[in-house]
Amino acid sequence: MKKKVILNILLILFICIFIYSGYNVFMWLKSNIEIKKLEKGLYEEVVNVESNEKDEKKVTINFDKLKKINQDVVGWIKIDNTYINYPILQGVTDEYYLRKDIYKRYSLSGSIFMYSNVNKEFLDDNTVIYGHNMKNERMFSNLKKIYLGSLGENINIKIYTPNKYNNYKVFSCYIEKPNVEIIKNKFTNEEKKNYIDKAIKKSNINFKQKIDYSNKIITLITCGTTNKERIIVHAIKTT
């Protein structure tokens, strides 16, 4: 009798695990399809690429259309040779867009977003931007390429806002446990110099980027191989 009860309990546990695993796989596939559709549709609707006689490409973002979709859009981020080509959002709370897309629908992929209390015009000393590390290589997954060195030592991060375009050069990338020092957005001159110098020392790649300590910086963050680690990318404004 006891043996039969134990077998029944094990069978129920197995069924529950099977259903839970199947649900997770279904949600992952659903999210994968949705994010690819969203990327393609959104890109075609708001991104315009023009080439001149020298085959130089000029990119413009239609923020009027983006704002009609969602007023929380504050910018657009693009890193060449990666899938990173997304709108940047700023929610009413720091966690608002962790699991919401630009249409404010639930999404495992979430959105690329900045903290709710930082300057949306990227005027803080350090603007921190977050994105999930997805298995389908979407959102901020391709920050791994920077960490692994597959993008080289001369990496541009392009940030478009409704009012301007800024280019940033990566000067540091490393893996570290989350801490409040990384996300600090305002410094004294000495604090900022120490922050940048410390980041350069931590970097697993020598980017040899010339540093003007008076320039603004951005910090991109995504999960590492575990939830206890983060991939951190720092870049400094050049234009």
Secondary structure, DSSP 8 states (H G I E B T S, - for coil): -HHHHHHHHHHHHHHHHHHHHHHHHHHHHHHHHHHHHHHHHHHHHHEEEEE-TT--EEEEE-HHHHHHH-TTEEEEEEETTSS-EEEEEE-SSTTTTSSB-TTS-B-TT--EEE-TTS-TTS-SSEEEEE--B-TTS-BTTTHHHHHHTTT-S--EEEEE-SS-EEEEEEEEEEEE---TTTT-----HHHHHHHHHHHHHH-SS-------TTS-EEEEEEE-SSTT-EEEEEEEE--
